[in-house]
């Protein structure tokens, strides 16, 4: 299990159907979101595990499936969630390769 935290004025809101977290730009007491299932997808799309606000400024810097977190052998990894192909190579962007992250760091 991994926990995400945010600082004010951001907060998380839990929705039970479908089971997912929403990131909100409002003052509330919910500053932590637990991730219990992997892969854990973060993005603006309504089918992500953590749904980011679909605001004009975030549309320029985040994608509908922005990134995802996975767990393997007790380690956590983050990877680009976009499905965009580099036109010159016809392959996914090398940045989309999963990178190890440190919990709590």
N, C-alpha and C positions, 0 to 999 in steps of 0.2 A: 504494500500500500504506500502511496506517495501523496503528499499534501501540497497544494498550491496555496499561496497566500497573496493578498493584495493590500495596498495601503489606501486610506481614505483619499478621495471620496468614492473610490470604487468599492464594490461589494459583490458577493455571489448570491444568486438566487437558485434554489433547488426546485426543479419541476419533476413531479413524479410520473407524468405521462406526456411524452416519452421520458424515461429517466435520464436527465441531463442537467448540467449546471448552466446558468446564464450569467455572464459578466455584465454588471449594471453600473452606470455612472450616477449612483445615488448613495447617500449616506445611510448605511444600515450596519447591523452588527455582524453579519456573516462575512468574515474576512478570510476564511479558509475553505477550500474545496478538497475533499478526499477523492483520490483516484483509486478505484478498486479493480477495475477491469482494464485490460490492455489488449490491443492497442487503444490508447486514449487519444481521440482526435479533437483538435482545437481549430476553430475557424468560424466564419460567418454563416455557414450553411446550417439550416435548421436540424440536420441529422448528425451534428457533431456532439461529442460528449460534453464539451465546453463551448457554448455559443457566444461569440464575440459580438458586440454591437455592430449593426449594419449602418454605420454612420458614413457620411461623405468622406471624412478624413481617413477613416480606417479602410475604406474601399481602395484608397491609393497605396496602402502599405500592407494590407493583409489579403489573403485569398479565402475563398469559401471553405477550403480544406487546407488551412495554413500549415499545420504541422501535426505530427503525432508522436506520442511517447510509447515506448515498448519496454518490456522487462524480460531479461534473459539471465538465468543463473545468478539472480540477486543483484544484477546491475540494471540501470535504466539508460535508455537511449532516446534521443530525439532526432527526428528526420523531417525534411521538407515534405509537406503534404500535398503540394501542388502537383498536377499531372502534366505540367508544361514541358514540351520537348524543345531542346535547343535546335533552332532551324539549321545551323551550320553542320551539326553532327547527326541530327535525327535521333539523338538519345536524350534521356533525362539529364537535367543539370547536375553536374558532379556534386553540387552543394546539397543535393537531396539524399546523399548517403547518410546513414544513421551515425550519430556521434554520441559517445558515452557522456553522461552527465552525472554529477555528484549530488546526491540528495542532501539538502540542507546547505548547499553551497551557492 
